[in-house]
Structures are given as C-alpha cells and as structure tokens.
C-alpha cells in the first residue's frame, strides 16, 4: 500500500508568466493547496515558477493549471521540461 502511494507522488515545475507581485504567488499557493492530492505548492514570484508535489492518482496537472488560472486568467502557465 505504501509503495503505491509513493509511486503516485510526483513533483513538477511550471512557469507562470504574468504574476505582478509576491501576493500573486501567495494567492496561487493558497488556491492550489486547497486541492485534494496536492502535498506542497511553492510559487516563486522572482523566478515566475511553481514547484508542486502531488498525488497523480488524486489530481491531474490540468486541474492544477486550472486552479492557477482561477486566481487570474491572464497567467500563461507552461510545464517545465527538465530534460531540455
């Protein structure tokens, strides 16, 4: 059981272009952390990035992106491919 929980945990980075201030980052974290299955959300205004730890069996990345856009529709959210 523990192995299946650990294997469904993922970490992902997203670029969020369009944040105007530190409170924007705080609002994004607050919205994302409301989602069942999100373990951690850390938005960095200076880098225009967010790092998220989540259970992929409970929540999809699309739902996380929707939560970001719920804070402000103008945000341009893109998945960071660390393999580049």
N, C-alpha and C positions, 0 to 999 in steps of 0.2 A: 504493500500500500504506500509506504513512504517513498519507495523508488518511483512509483507512478506519479506521485505529487512532484517530486524533484525533477523528473524528466519533462513535466509540462510547464515548469517555470522557465521563462525567457527574459532576457534583457535586450532592450532595443534602444537605439538613439534616433531621434528625429530632429530635423532642422525646423524651426518655427520662425519664419520671416514675417516681420510686421509688428513685433512687440515694441511698444513705445517706452516702457518703463519697467522698473523692478516689480511694481504691483501687478503688472500684466502677468509676469512669471508666477507670482504668488497665486493669482486667480486661476491660472491654468492648473497648478498643482492641486489646489483645493477641489477643482472640478473633477480632475482625473482620479483623485484619491477617494471620491465617492463611489467609484465603480467597483462592484464586487469582483474580486480576482486581481485587482491591482495591489501589489505588495508595496511598491515605492515609486514615487514620482519626484524627480529633481530637475526643475527647469532653471536654466542659467540664462538670464537676460543678456549678459555681455557676449556670450557665445551664440545666442539665438538658437539654443539647443535644449532638448529634454532627454533625460535618461529615465527609462521606465523598466521596472521589474514587475512581471505579471504572469498569471497562470493562463496559459493559452487554451486550457480546457474550459475556462470560465468566461474569458473575454477575448475578443478579436482586436487586432490592431486597428481595424476600421472603426470600431466603437471608440477606441481611444482618440483617434483622429477626429471623430465627430464631437467628442467632448471638448477638444481644443477649439474647434470651430464654434461650439456653443458659446464659449467665452467671447469670441469675436470672429465673425465671418471673414474678415479681411486676412486672417492669418493664412500664410502659404506654408503648408505642412508637408515635409518630404522625409521619407525614410532614408537614413544614412547607411550606405553600404560600406562597411568597414573593410571589405575585400578590395576596394579600389586603391 
